[in-house]
Amino acid sequence: MYHQLTEMERYTLSVLKREGRSLRSIARALARSPSTISREIRRNATVDHHRPRPLYVPSKAQEHASGRRRRSRRVRHHPPAVYDQVERLLVGQQWSPEQIASQLREHHQVHLSPMTIYRHVRRDQKRGGELYRHLRQGGKRRRKRTFGAERRGKLAGKPMIDSRPEAVESRQEVGHWEGDTVLGSAGERPCLLTLVERSTGWAVVVRLPHRTVRAVNRAVLAVIGDSGLPFKTITWDNGTEFHGYRALEAATGIRCFFAYPHHPWERGSNENFNGLLRQYFPKRKSLARIRQVDCDQAAAKLNQRPRKRHGFQTPAQQIRRSRVLHLEC
């Protein structure tokens, strides 16, 4: 059974760390998991702004751990105003409990765990409430598997994802996008085009009257012309609607690449965004009555939603930080 480090173990850890031993070496000496040692140093080190790295002082580490344990045993009853704010963000913005907890902690100094929010939602559900309907549904239906030769995305000579520049992979440079189409009811013509910038997570959603090369190219040219954002590369899914990429490259100077069939993780930013977008445009629901203003509103909400990979900053904040697009607060 896991238990926290003892005070003696913390002094031993400090000595071994000063000797320059690696985390795995320290873990072996203490008969502990390397993750336990890493977590101990990360949580209980003393931050000194004059040093490049946190300083691990065993006496201070013991104080941090003891204080955290005392505080965790307090029974906290949050006022109704806190739960009112939780419900406003859940219902009005469709934020996840983890995102809500991070914002309450950062902006209101309210320490409310995501699990506490989930329990609040479940209690509301047992009383006949509707809060649970605003949680993201993670259940996915199994789809029918087909066998035979790959027929999707056949186009000779198209540039594949392997040939992308290193700057695309590192996510350090703004201007590298991923794109795909999102469908509604089976057999209907309207669909949505989604474009997601890899570095910031900023996304654009465009309603297309039909899923064709002409419709896609026309929409992408409009986005590039109107958004004011840099477009250097786009990595597409393998749908045939993206086979007009040469015309896009000639008209705009961008470079296009394609992921491999059935490899959605190669466009992870776009796939993740499409999953979030399904909260507003569910699968198998018609898009015939969807207007561009509906797409803009959904994209705006998602661009204002905190992201864990950005330290719970929003894509809009990331865009402002990159000094590419100045948005009004």
C-alpha positions in Angstrom: 0.0 0.0 0.0 1.3 3.5 -0.9 2.2 5.8 2.0 4.0 9.2 2.0 7.7 9.6 2.7 8.7 9.7 6.3 10.8 12.5 7.7 13.9 10.3 7.8 13.4 9.4 4.2 13.2 13.0 3.3 16.5 13.7 4.9 18.1 10.8 3.0 16.5 12.0 -0.2 18.1 15.4 0.3 21.6 13.9 0.9 21.4 11.7 -2.2 20.1 14.6 -4.3 23.0 16.8 -3.3 25.3 14.0 -4.3 23.9 14.4 -7.8 22.2 11.0 -7.9 19.4 10.5 -10.4 15.8 10.1 -9.4 15.8 6.4 -10.3 19.0 5.9 -8.2 17.4 7.7 -5.3 14.2 5.6 -5.7 16.2 2.4 -5.6 18.1 3.5 -2.5 14.8 4.3 -0.7 13.0 1.3 -2.2 10.4 3.6 -3.6 8.9 4.3 -7.1 10.7 6.9 -9.2 7.3 8.7 -9.6 7.0 8.9 -5.9 10.4 10.7 -5.6 9.6 12.9 -8.6 6.3 13.9 -7.0 7.8 14.5 -3.6 10.4 16.9 -5.0 7.9 18.7 -7.2 5.3 19.2 -4.5 7.5 19.9 -1.4 10.5 21.7 -2.8 11.2 25.3 -1.7 10.9 27.8 -4.5 13.8 30.3 -4.6 13.5 32.9 -7.3 17.2 33.4 -7.3 17.9 29.8 -8.2 17.1 28.2 -11.6 15.7 25.1 -9.9 13.6 24.6 -6.8 15.7 23.8 -3.7 14.8 20.6 -1.7 15.1 21.3 2.0 14.0 18.2 4.0 12.7 20.2 7.1 10.7 22.6 4.8 9.5 19.6 2.8 8.2 18.0 6.0 6.4 21.2 6.9 4.8 21.4 3.5 3.6 17.8 3.7 2.3 18.1 7.3 0.5 21.3 6.5 -1.1 19.8 3.4 -2.3 16.9 5.5 -3.9 19.1 8.2 -5.7 21.2 5.6 -7.0 18.2 3.7 -8.7 17.0 6.9 -10.8 20.1 7.2 -14.4 19.7 6.2 -15.2 22.6 3.8 -18.7 23.7 3.1 -18.7 26.1 0.2 -21.3 28.8 0.1 -24.2 28.5 -2.4 -22.6 31.4 -4.5 -19.7 29.1 -5.4 -22.1 26.4 -6.7 -24.0 29.1 -8.5 -20.8 30.0 -10.3 -20.2 26.3 -11.1 -23.6 25.9 -12.6 -23.2 29.1 -14.7 -20.0 27.8 -16.2 -21.3 24.3 -16.7 -24.6 25.3 -18.3 -23.7 28.6 -20.0 -20.2 27.8 -21.2 -20.2 23.9 -21.2 -16.9 23.8 -19.3 -15.7 20.6 -17.8 -15.5 20.2 -14.0 -11.7 20.3 -14.3 -11.7 23.5 -16.2 -14.2 25.1 -13.8 -12.1 24.1 -10.8 -9.0 25.6 -12.3 -10.7 28.9 -13.0 -12.3 29.1 -9.5 -8.9 28.5 -8.0 -7.1 31.1 -10.2 -9.6 33.9 -10.2 -11.6 33.5 -7.0 -9.2 31.6 -4.7 -11.8 28.9 -4.2 -10.3 25.4 -3.9 -13.0 23.1 -5.3 -11.9 19.8 -6.7 -13.3 18.4 -10.0 -14.7 15.4 -8.1 -16.6 17.7 -5.8 -18.2 19.3 -8.8 -19.1 15.9 -10.2 -20.7 14.9 -6.9 -22.7 18.1 -7.0 -24.0 17.3 -10.5 -24.9 13.7 -9.5 -26.8 14.9 -6.4 -28.7 17.3 -8.6 -29.5 14.4 -11.0 -30.9 12.3 -8.2 -33.2 15.2 -7.3 -34.4 15.3 -10.8 -32.2 18.1 -12.0 -30.8 18.6 -15.5 -27.2 19.6 -14.8 -25.8 16.2 -15.9 -27.0 16.8 -19.4 -24.4 19.5 -19.7 -21.5 17.2 -19.0 -19.5 15.9 -22.0 -20.6 12.4 -22.9 -17.7 10.2 -23.5 -19.6 7.2 -24.7 -19.0 6.2 -28.3 -20.9 3.7 -30.3 -19.0 0.9 -32.1 -18.9 1.4 -35.8 -19.1 -1.3 -38.4 -15.7 -2.6 -39.5 -15.2 -3.2 -43.2 -12.6 -5.3 -44.8 -10.8 -5.1 -48.2 -8.4 -2.8 -49.9 -8.2 0.8 -48.8 -10.3 2.9 -51.0 -10.3 6.2 -49.1 -8.1 9.2 -50.0 -6.3 7.7 -53.1 -4.4 10.4 -54.8 -1.0 9.8 -56.4 1.9 12.0 -55.3 0.2 13.9 -52.4 2.6 15.0 -49.7 2.3 12.8 -46.6 2.7 13.9 -43.0 6.2 12.4 -42.8 7.5 15.2 -45.0 6.3 18.0 -42.8 8.9 20.5 -41.5 10.2 20.0 -37.9 8.6 23.3 -36.9 5.2 21.8 -37.4 5.9 19.0 -35.0 7.4 21.2 -32.2 4.3 23.4 -32.0 6.6 26.4 -31.2 5.5 28.4 -34.3 2.1 29.8 -35.0 0.7 29.2 -38.5 0.5 25.4 -38.8 -3.0 24.1 -39.0 -4.9 20.8 -39.1 -8.2 20.4 -41.0 -11.1 18.0 -41.4 -14.8 17.9 -42.2 -17.5 17.0 -39.6 -20.7 15.3 -40.8 -24.3 15.3 -39.5 -27.0 12.9 -40.6 -26.0 10.2 -43.0 -26.5 11.0 -46.6 -27.1 14.8 -46.3 -25.0 17.3 -48.2 -24.2 20.1 -45.6 -21.2 19.5 -43.4 -18.7 21.6 -41.3 -15.1 22.4 -42.1 -12.9 22.6 -39.0 -9.4 24.2 -38.9 -7.3 24.1 -35.8 -4.0 25.9 -35.2 -1.6 23.5 -33.6 0.4 25.8 -31.4 -2.4 27.9 -29.8 -5.5 25.6 -30.3 -7.4 28.4 -31.9 -10.1 26.9 -34.2 -12.4 28.1 -37.0 -15.6 26.3 -38.0 -17.2 26.9 -41.4 -20.5 25.5 -42.7 -20.2 24.0 -46.1 -23.2 23.5 -48.4 -21.7 20.2 -49.6 -18.5 18.2 -49.1 -16.6 18.9 -52.3 -13.2 20.2 -53.4 -14.7 23.4 -54.6 -16.6 24.1 -51.4 -13.5 23.3 -49.2 -11.2 25.5 -51.3 -13.6 28.4 -51.3 -14.0 28.2 -47.5 -10.3 28.0 -46.8 -9.5 30.9 -49.1 -12.1 33.0 -47.3 -10.7 32.0 -43.8 -7.1 32.9 -44.8 -8.3 36.2 -46.2 -10.5 37.2 -43.4 -8.9 35.8 -40.2 -5.7 37.8 -40.2 -3.9 34.7 -38.9 -0.7 33.2 -40.5 -1.2 30.1 -42.6 2.0 28.3 -43.3 0.9 24.6 -43.5 -2.3 22.6 -43.3 -2.4 18.9 -42.5 -5.5 17.4 -43.9 -7.5 14.2 -43.3 -7.6 11.7 -46.2 -11.1 12.7 -47.5 -11.3 13.4 -51.3 -12.7 16.8 -50.6 -9.2 17.9 -49.8 -7.7 16.8 -53.1 -7.7 20.3 -54.5 -4.8 21.2 -52.3 -2.6 22.1 -55.3 -4.9 25.0 -56.1 -4.8 26.2 -52.5 -1.0 26.1 -52.5 -0.8 28.0 -55.8 -3.2 30.7 -54.6 -1.9 31.2 -51.1 1.7 29.9 -50.9 0.8 27.5 -48.0 2.0 23.9 -48.0 -0.4 21.0 -47.6 0.2 17.6 -46.1 -2.0 14.5 -45.5 -2.2 12.1 -42.5 -2.3 8.4 -43.2 -5.7 6.7 -43.5 -7.1 5.6 -40.1 -4.4 7.4 -38.2 -6.4 10.1 -36.5 -3.8 10.7 -33.8 -1.5 12.2 -36.4 -4.0 15.2 -36.4 -4.5 15.1 -32.7 -5.4 18.8 -32.2 -8.1 18.6 -34.9 -9.5 15.3 -33.7 -9.7 16.6 -30.1 -11.5 19.8 -31.2 -13.9 17.8 -33.4 -14.8 15.8 -30.3 -15.5 19.0 -28.3 -17.5 20.4 -31.2 -19.9 17.4 -31.0 -21.3 18.8 -27.8 -22.9 21.5 -30.0 -23.4 19.4 -33.2 -24.1 15.8 -32.1 -23.4 12.9 -34.4 -26.3 11.7 -36.6 -28.1 15.1 -36.1 -29.0 17.0 -39.3 -26.9 20.1 -40.1 -29.3 21.4 -42.7 -30.7 24.1 -40.4 -27.3 25.1 -39.0 -26.2 28.6 -39.9 -22.7 30.1 -40.0 -23.6 32.2 -37.0 -24.2 29.0 -35.0 -20.8 27.7 -36.1 -19.2 31.0 -35.0 -20.8 30.9 -31.6 -19.7 27.3 -31.0 -16.1 28.1 -32.1 -16.1 31.2 -29.9 -17.1 29.2 -26.8 -14.4 26.6 -27.5 -11.8 29.2 -28.1 -12.7 30.8 -24.7 -12.5 27.4 -22.9 -9.4 26.7 -20.8 -7.1 24.0 -22.0 -5.1 21.8 -19.7 -2.1 21.7 -22.1 -1.8 25.5 -21.9 -1.9 25.5 -18.1 -5.6 26.2 -18.3 -5.1 29.2 -20.5 -7.6 29.6 -23.4 -6.8 29.5 -27.1 -7.8 33.1 -27.2 -5.2 34.0 -24.6 -2.6 32.0 -26.5 -3.4 34.0 -29.6 -3.1 37.3 -27.8 0.2 36.1 -26.3 1.6 35.3 -29.7 0.7 38.9 -30.8 -0.9 37.5 -33.9 -4.5 38.6 -33.3 -5.6 41.2 -30.7 -9.0 40.4 -29.3 -11.1 42.7 -27.2 -11.6 41.4 -23.7 
